Amino acid sequence: MPLGEWNLDFLKRCFDNFATRVILQIIIPTQGMWFWALTTNGKFIVQSLYQDLIRMNTPYEDGDKKIA
């Protein structure tokens, strides 16, 4: 697999179609430092991805307005 590309077969085995599409939108840097923005230490953990996907799809209350 070329540097900077996702392993699509692996993603499809591990995630549903929605999660796979979201992951494929993440650009993989081919040089420099890698940093996962969803954790404080910059290291990828599946839990951080899962929590962000849940957050994106869960409506929440903001004052009197319901935000979806």
N, C-alpha and C positions, 0 to 999 in steps of 0.2 A: 504494500500500500504506500503510495507516495506521501511524503512529508506534507502536513497541512491539510490532509483529507480525513474525513470521518470514515470509520469502518461501518458501512451501512448494514451489512449482514449482522454484525454484532449488535448494533442499535436495535434492529428489528426483532432480534431474539430477546433483548432485555427490556424493551419499552413498548408501550402501545403506539398506535399511529400518531396521535396528537403529540406525545412526548418526543417521539422521533423527529417530527417536523420542527418542533421548537429547538431541539438540540442541533439539528442541521443548520439552523439560522445562526448559530454561534460560530464565529470565524476563529479558526485555529491558527495562531501565529506560527510562522515558519522560522522565525529567528527571535532573539531576545528572550526576555523573561516571561514565563507563564504565570498568570495570576487569576484565581477564581474569585470574582467579585462578591459572591454570595456567602463567603465565609470571612471571618476577621483575619485569619492567618493566610488567606490566599490559596489554600489547598482544596481541591475538589473532594467533596463527599456526596454520595448519592442523596443523603438526607437533605442537604441544602437545596439540591435541584428539586426534589420531591416537594419540599415545603414551598418553594417559589412557584411551582406549577399549581399547587393547591391554592396558594394566595391569589394567583392570576384568575382562577376560576371560581372563587368564592366571593359572593357579594358580602359587603360589610357595612355597618352603620357608621355614619359620620355626622354626628349631631342629629338633626331631624331628617337628613337625606339618606336614602339608601343608595349606595353606589354599587354597581354591578361590574 
